Amino acid sequence: MPKKKETSYEELMSIHRQESGSNFLSKISSDFYRRVVDYLDALRDRCGSEDRSDSDISGMLLNQLKRAQDRASEIYELRMRKIALMAMNSAFGGEPRLENMTKDELEAFKELKDFFANHHDRTLIAKCVESAEEKNEQQAEETQVKAEIRKVEEATIPETADPERDDTVIVRILENLPAFAGTERNYQLRKEDVISLPRNIAEILLRHNKAIEIKHSAQ
């Protein structure tokens, strides 16, 4: 039975140099991370079993263990940063090279790619759809307001109308309105305009919350 390859301190340092010196993933064996864990466990065992009386050897082993742990963590972080960038690039249509990833790294890549793609859709596409729906609703309401005004303007005013009734209403416009035609003039009303309107037109705008009435102050 062939002996399993073991990770050495030199291999760890070599891969660290490759990862820190390049924007691309270096080639590592599929069992690299497992072998790193085995190597660190073996170092910990040696540190625990070493004769405490030999402080020099014990200190060297502890220093080697710390450096190995630091380099292993840095290798992982360097590779995951590259994989995250590759996943984002792929989510937006890029075609990164995946051959130097381990099986676990490839799974992380796929999860990150899905995350970026879904986040993009939630942030942009959903908001665009929501904005379009709001715009359609606003346009439909404006069309309804214009239709009601046109219907009122085209109606015949009864001759029995109360002569005491004030036929105009002063209102303040609450939002920009599309142009519409009255019986005597065309209207292009903007937000914060204060204007005296025929009562029938004013009542339509008030009913649709497009304006508020300004009451006459008591004399």
PyMOL commands that set and color helices and strands:
alter all, ss='L'
color gray80, all
select helices_A, chain A and resi 9-20+32-49+55-91+103-154+199-207
alter helices_A, ss='H'
color red, helices_A
select strands_A, chain A and resi 168-173+180-181+186-187+194-198+211-213
alter strands_A, ss='S'
color yellow, strands_A
deselect
rebuild
show_as cartoon
